[in-house]
Amino acid sequence: MKKDQKQQMRSQDKEGLIKRLSEIAKQLVDLKMDFVMGKLKNVHSMKQLKKERAYINTILAEK
């Protein structure tokens, strides 16, 4: 995640961050299903989404 993305997330309100968390959760479920079925080519995308989810949770805890 780039610095400008992090700054943009920090400037968002709680509702926007919670909405993004639900989007990430849905994407992770889809990626896990693709991974299990052997369709997923970019396995690193799961790790990136998990990091983004952790960062958003950190921001929410600070607010």
Secondary structure as UniProt FT lines:
FT   HELIX           3..11
FT   HELIX           14..37
FT   HELIX           44..62
//
